Amino acid sequence: MFIGQRGQFFSPDVMAAVGVFLFALAFFWSASSSIYSQTELIDLRRTADEGAHMALNNLVLSAGEPTNWVSEDFLDINSFGLAKSPNVLDREKTVALMNNLNSDANYQKVKEKLGLGVFDFRLVLLDSAGAIFNESGLDLNAGNTAANPKLILIYKRAVYYDGEEAVLEGIVSLAS
């Protein structure tokens, strides 16, 4: 009996099939990692979007908890709110929140209380001409934006500040 003469194990057809299989396997592996990274970015974007909408809505629609949080100890503040009435910002609370966002000691705690967790956050108050409001030498532009962000989202709310129309802009970002 001569096995080697009839059906050879390494025929050109088998070699081609193995090559096609390995090519397909490599293609699906690279495609799956790309899909995974895109899915991860979509999930991060959704989480940032939900957090930013909630944070900005709380700021412009609520007075905070407690309502006199400016005069309370920082640790006793449950949530921040800037509103005297819906979409009308309280001057004292706005300046106090900006100061807390600019404070290295309080920045992380403010983000946590706003519900923004891992995301960097910047809050900017712009007048109707697009210039940053300045209050007693303090630009109402506070917080941090991630360097080289893989995600950056900008949210705007129309508000009144000190009797003027203004835009409260929240910038949420995540470092790459």
ZADO-1210 file (C-alpha; in nm, 4 decimals, padded with zeros to 6 digits):
<atoms>
<atom x="00.0000" y="00.0000" z="00.0000" code="MET" pos="1"/>
<atom x="00.1446" y="00.3302" z="-00.1111" code="PHE" pos="2"/>
<atom x="-00.0135" y="00.6283" z="00.0756" code="ILE" pos="3"/>
<atom x="00.2029" y="00.9031" z="-00.0719" code="GLY" pos="4"/>
<atom x="00.0867" y="00.8455" z="-00.4307" code="GLN" pos="5"/>
<atom x="-00.2857" y="00.9122" z="-00.4098" code="ARG" pos="6"/>
<atom x="-00.3930" y="01.1956" z="-00.1776" code="GLY" pos="7"/>
<atom x="-00.1206" y="01.4217" z="-00.0594" code="GLN" pos="8"/>
<atom x="-00.1834" y="01.6167" z="00.2610" code="PHE" pos="9"/>
<atom x="-00.0152" y="01.9404" z="00.1496" code="PHE" pos="10"/>
<atom x="-00.1795" y="01.9910" z="-00.1847" code="SER" pos="11"/>
<atom x="-00.1997" y="02.3441" z="-00.3325" code="PRO" pos="12"/>
<atom x="-00.5737" y="02.3559" z="-00.2562" code="ASP" pos="13"/>
<atom x="-00.5218" y="02.2964" z="00.1145" code="VAL" pos="14"/>
<atom x="-00.2420" y="02.5532" z="00.1267" code="MET" pos="15"/>
<atom x="-00.4651" y="02.8128" z="-00.0433" code="ALA" pos="16"/>
<atom x="-00.7526" y="02.7356" z="00.1965" code="ALA" pos="17"/>
<atom x="-00.5245" y="02.7740" z="00.4997" code="VAL" pos="18"/>
<atom x="-00.3951" y="03.1058" z="00.3576" code="GLY" pos="19"/>
<atom x="-00.7490" y="03.2382" z="00.3027" code="VAL" pos="20"/>
<atom x="-00.8484" y="03.1258" z="00.6523" code="PHE" pos="21"/>
<atom x="-00.5487" y="03.3012" z="00.8130" code="LEU" pos="22"/>
<atom x="-00.6137" y="03.6189" z="00.6107" code="PHE" pos="23"/>
<atom x="-00.9817" y="03.6192" z="00.7179" code="ALA" pos="24"/>
<atom x="-00.8846" y="03.5585" z="01.0790" code="LEU" pos="25"/>
<atom x="-00.6382" y="03.8508" z="01.0750" code="ALA" pos="26"/>
<atom x="-00.8964" y="04.0759" z="00.9068" code="PHE" pos="27"/>
<atom x="-01.1672" y="03.9971" z="01.1629" code="PHE" pos="28"/>
<atom x="-00.9246" y="04.0414" z="01.4525" code="TRP" pos="29"/>
<atom x="-00.8192" y="04.3886" z="01.3333" code="SER" pos="30"/>
<atom x="-01.1797" y="04.4858" z="01.2526" code="ALA" pos="31"/>
<atom x="-01.3002" y="04.3745" z="01.5954" code="SER" pos="32"/>
<atom x="-01.0415" y="04.5875" z="01.7779" code="SER" pos="33"/>
<atom x="-01.1438" y="04.8885" z="01.5682" code="SER" pos="34"/>
<atom x="-01.5101" y="04.8257" z="01.6412" code="ILE" pos="35"/>
<atom x="-01.4330" y="04.7858" z="02.0114" code="TYR" pos="36"/>
<atom x="-01.2520" y="05.1212" z="02.0294" code="SER" pos="37"/>
<atom x="-01.5357" y="05.2937" z="01.8420" code="GLN" pos="38"/>
<atom x="-01.7935" y="05.1368" z="02.0728" code="THR" pos="39"/>
<atom x="-01.5935" y="05.2475" z="02.3752" code="GLU" pos="40"/>
<atom x="-01.5838" y="05.6059" z="02.2430" code="LEU" pos="41"/>
<atom x="-01.9597" y="05.5991" z="02.1786" code="ILE" pos="42"/>
<atom x="-02.0197" y="05.4815" z="02.5367" code="ASP" pos="43"/>
<atom x="-01.7922" y="05.7543" z="02.6742" code="LEU" pos="44"/>
<atom x="-01.9705" y="06.0144" z="02.4631" code="ARG" pos="45"/>
<atom x="-02.3105" y="05.8963" z="02.5896" code="ARG" pos="46"/>
<atom x="-02.1918" y="05.9046" z="02.9519" code="THR" pos="47"/>
<atom x="-02.0400" y="06.2523" z="02.9068" code="ALA" pos="48"/>
<atom x="-02.3538" y="06.3748" z="02.7324" code="ASP" pos="49"/>
<atom x="-02.5818" y="06.2550" z="03.0114" code="GLU" pos="50"/>
<atom x="-02.3549" y="06.3970" z="03.2822" code="GLY" pos="51"/>
<atom x="-02.3128" y="06.7337" z="03.1128" code="ALA" pos="52"/>
<atom x="-02.6848" y="06.7781" z="03.0470" code="HIS" pos="53"/>
<atom x="-02.7659" y="06.6902" z="03.4065" code="MET" pos="54"/>
<atom x="-02.4936" y="06.9178" z="03.5466" code="ALA" pos="55"/>
<atom x="-02.5850" y="07.2209" z="03.3355" code="LEU" pos="56"/>
<atom x="-02.9579" y="07.1758" z="03.3914" code="ASN" pos="57"/>
<atom x="-02.8991" y="07.1592" z="03.7675" code="ASN" pos="58"/>
<atom x="-02.6835" y="07.4714" z="03.7534" code="LEU" pos="59"/>
<atom x="-02.9298" y="07.6858" z="03.5565" code="VAL" pos="60"/>
<atom x="-03.2581" y="07.5505" z="03.6955" code="LEU" pos="61"/>
<atom x="-03.1762" y="07.4923" z="04.0641" code="SER" pos="62"/>
<atom x="-03.0568" y="07.6988" z="04.3568" code="ALA" pos="63"/>
<atom x="-02.8554" y="07.4025" z="04.4848" code="GLY" pos="64"/>
<atom x="-02.8798" y="07.2011" z="04.8040" code="GLU" pos="65"/>
<atom x="-02.8754" y="07.3690" z="05.0485" code="PRO" pos="66"/>
<atom x="-03.0063" y="07.6778" z="04.8724" code="THR" pos="67"/>
<atom x="-02.7601" y="07.8963" z="05.0645" code="ASN" pos="68"/>
<atom x="-02.4630" y="07.6745" z="04.9768" code="TRP" pos="69"/>
<atom x="-02.2326" y="07.9762" z="04.9306" code="VAL" pos="70"/>
<atom x="-02.2327" y="08.0407" z="05.3066" code="SER" pos="71"/>
<atom x="-02.2041" y="07.6707" z="05.4001" code="GLU" pos="72"/>
<atom x="-01.8913" y="07.4653" z="05.4591" code="ASP" pos="73"/>
<atom x="-01.7810" y="07.3049" z="05.1308" code="PHE" pos="74"/>
<atom x="-01.8270" y="06.9522" z="05.2666" code="LEU" pos="75"/>
<atom x="-02.1914" y="07.0278" z="05.3590" code="ASP" pos="76"/>
<atom x="-02.2879" y="07.1119" z="04.9987" code="ILE" pos="77"/>
<atom x="-02.4959" y="06.8364" z="04.8380" code="ASN" pos="78"/>
<atom x="-02.5373" y="06.9961" z="04.4954" code="SER" pos="79"/>
<atom x="-02.4512" y="07.3177" z="04.3216" code="PHE" pos="80"/>
<atom x="-02.7112" y="07.5406" z="04.1647" code="GLY" pos="81"/>
<atom x="-02.6703" y="07.8922" z="04.0325" code="LEU" pos="82"/>
<atom x="-03.0331" y="07.9907" z="03.9740" code="ALA" pos="83"/>
<atom x="-03.2286" y="08.2645" z="04.1528" code="LYS" pos="84"/>
<atom x="-03.5110" y="08.1469" z="03.9317" code="SER" pos="85"/>
<atom x="-03.4940" y="07.9166" z="03.6278" code="PRO" pos="86"/>
<atom x="-03.2251" y="08.0402" z="03.3844" code="ASN" pos="87"/>
<atom x="-03.1517" y="08.3518" z="03.5941" code="VAL" pos="88"/>
<atom x="-02.8096" y="08.3135" z="03.7546" code="LEU" pos="89"/>
<atom x="-02.7237" y="08.4396" z="04.1006" code="ASP" pos="90"/>
<atom x="-02.4117" y="08.6541" z="04.0846" code="ARG" pos="91"/>
<atom x="-02.2671" y="08.5454" z="04.4207" code="GLU" pos="92"/>
<atom x="-02.3186" y="08.1740" z="04.3510" code="LYS" pos="93"/>
<atom x="-02.1698" y="08.2007" z="04.0030" code="THR" pos="94"/>
<atom x="-01.8525" y="08.3655" z="04.1316" code="VAL" pos="95"/>
<atom x="-01.8294" y="08.1155" z="04.4198" code="ALA" pos="96"/>
<atom x="-01.8619" y="07.8161" z="04.1848" code="LEU" pos="97"/>
<atom x="-01.5997" y="07.9609" z="03.9495" code="MET" pos="98"/>
<atom x="-01.3635" y="08.0068" z="04.2447" code="ASN" pos="99"/>
<atom x="-01.4218" y="07.6461" z="04.3527" code="ASN" pos="100"/>
<atom x="-01.3583" y="07.5192" z="03.9986" code="LEU" pos="101"/>
<atom x="-01.0310" y="07.7150" z="03.9899" code="ASN" pos="102"/>
<atom x="-00.9232" y="07.5784" z="04.3280" code="SER" pos="103"/>
<atom x="-00.6914" y="07.2783" z="04.3050" code="ASP" pos="104"/>
<atom x="-00.8268" y="07.1582" z="04.6407" code="ALA" pos="105"/>
<atom x="-01.1938" y="07.1702" z="04.5337" code="ASN" pos="106"/>
<atom x="-01.1916" y="07.0983" z="04.1581" code="TYR" pos="107"/>
<atom x="-01.2291" y="06.7184" z="04.1865" code="GLN" pos="108"/>
<atom x="-01.4976" y="06.7496" z="04.4550" code="LYS" pos="109"/>
<atom x="-01.6950" y="06.9981" z="04.2443" code="VAL" pos="110"/>
<atom x="-01.6835" y="06.7591" z="03.9468" code="LYS" pos="111"/>
<atom x="-01.8078" y="06.4751" z="04.1670" code="GLU" pos="112"/>
<atom x="-02.0948" y="06.6843" z="04.3039" code="LYS" pos="113"/>
<atom x="-02.1868" y="06.7829" z="03.9481" code="LEU" pos="114"/>
<atom x="-02.1863" y="06.4157" z="03.8452" code="GLY" pos="115"/>
<atom x="-01.8995" y="06.4385" z="03.5963" code="LEU" pos="116"/>
<atom x="-01.6629" y="06.1819" z="03.7507" code="GLY" pos="117"/>
<atom x="-01.3687" y="06.1052" z="03.5191" code="VAL" pos="118"/>
<atom x="-01.4323" y="06.3898" z="03.2771" code="PHE" pos="119"/>
<atom x="-01.2575" y="06.7249" z="03.2896" code="ASP" pos="120"/>
<atom x="-01.4933" y="07.0217" z="03.3096" code="PHE" pos="121"/>
<atom x="-01.4704" y="07.3887" z="03.2211" code="ARG" pos="122"/>
<atom x="-01.7465" y="07.6413" z="03.2825" code="LEU" pos="123"/>
<atom x="-01.7545" y="07.9707" z="03.0924" code="VAL" pos="124"/>
<atom x="-02.0044" y="08.2576" z="03.1155" code="LEU" pos="125"/>
<atom x="-02.0247" y="08.4598" z="02.7944" code="LEU" pos="126"/>
<atom x="-02.2098" y="08.7839" z="02.7295" code="ASP" pos="127"/>
<atom x="-02.4325" y="08.8348" z="02.4251" code="SER" pos="128"/>
<atom x="-02.1309" y="08.9468" z="02.2196" code="ALA" pos="129"/>
<atom x="-01.9409" y="08.6264" z="02.3028" code="GLY" pos="130"/>
<atom x="-01.6936" y="08.7842" z="02.5453" code="ALA" pos="131"/>
<atom x="-01.6206" y="08.6255" z="02.8822" code="ILE" pos="132"/>
<atom x="-01.7844" y="08.8046" z="03.1753" code="PHE" pos="133"/>
<atom x="-01.5407" y="08.9587" z="03.4197" code="ASN" pos="134"/>
<atom x="-01.6481" y="08.9968" z="03.7813" code="GLU" pos="135"/>
<atom x="-01.4219" y="09.2082" z="04.0054" code="SER" pos="136"/>
<atom x="-01.1098" y="09.1085" z="03.8126" code="GLY" pos="137"/>
<atom x="-01.2111" y="08.7423" z="03.7867" code="LEU" pos="138"/>
<atom x="-01.2901" y="08.6064" z="03.4416" code="ASP" pos="139"/>
<atom x="-01.5931" y="08.3810" z="03.4721" code="LEU" pos="140"/>
<atom x="-01.4044" y="08.1025" z="03.3005" code="ASN" pos="141"/>
<atom x="-01.3067" y="07.8215" z="03.5336" code="ALA" pos="142"/>
<atom x="-01.2131" y="07.4565" z="03.5471" code="GLY" pos="143"/>
<atom x="-00.9948" y="07.2403" z="03.3241" code="ASN" pos="144"/>
<atom x="-00.9995" y="07.1073" z="02.9710" code="THR" pos="145"/>
<atom x="-00.8029" y="06.7893" z="02.9033" code="ALA" pos="146"/>
<atom x="-00.4782" y="06.8229" z="02.7073" code="ALA" pos="147"/>
<atom x="-00.4960" y="06.6284" z="02.3796" code="ASN" pos="148"/>
<atom x="-00.8525" y="06.5121" z="02.4459" code="PRO" pos="149"/>
<atom x="-00.9935" y="06.2047" z="02.2757" code="LYS" pos="150"/>
<atom x="-01.3373" y="06.3442" z="02.3566" code="LEU" pos="151"/>
<atom x="-01.4504" y="06.7047" z="02.3886" code="ILE" pos="152"/>
<atom x="-01.8129" y="06.8152" z="02.4053" code="LEU" pos="153"/>
<atom x="-01.9466" y="07.1696" z="02.4389" code="ILE" pos="154"/>
<atom x="-02.2897" y="07.2444" z="02.5843" code="TYR" pos="155"/>
<atom x="-02.4584" y="07.5842" z="02.5998" code="LYS" pos="156"/>
<atom x="-02.7495" y="07.7203" z="02.7990" code="ARG" pos="157"/>
<atom x="-02.9131" y="08.0594" z="02.7451" code="ALA" pos="158"/>
<atom x="-02.9332" y="08.2412" z="03.0786" code="VAL" pos="159"/>
<atom x="-02.9641" y="08.5845" z="03.2344" code="TYR" pos="160"/>
<atom x="-02.6751" y="08.7131" z="03.4413" code="TYR" pos="161"/>
<atom x="-02.6858" y="09.0465" z="03.6194" code="ASP" pos="162"/>
<atom x="-02.9869" y="09.1510" z="03.4091" code="GLY" pos="163"/>
<atom x="-02.8170" y="09.0693" z="03.0772" code="GLU" pos="164"/>
<atom x="-02.8648" y="08.7879" z="02.8311" code="GLU" pos="165"/>
<atom x="-02.5751" y="08.5467" z="02.8539" code="ALA" pos="166"/>
<atom x="-02.4631" y="08.1969" z="02.7604" code="VAL" pos="167"/>
<atom x="-02.3385" y="07.9467" z="03.0148" code="LEU" pos="168"/>
<atom x="-02.1031" y="07.7116" z="02.8345" code="GLU" pos="169"/>
<atom x="-01.9961" y="07.3787" z="02.9794" code="GLY" pos="170"/>
<atom x="-01.7010" y="07.1993" z="02.8196" code="ILE" pos="171"/>
<atom x="-01.6608" y="06.8311" z="02.9017" code="VAL" pos="172"/>
<atom x="-01.3436" y="06.6548" z="02.7900" code="SER" pos="173"/>
<atom x="-01.1498" y="06.3346" z="02.8444" code="LEU" pos="174"/>
<atom x="-00.7761" y="06.2915" z="02.8009" code="ALA" pos="175"/>
<atom x="-00.6585" y="06.0304" z="02.5535" code="SER" pos="176"/>
</atoms>
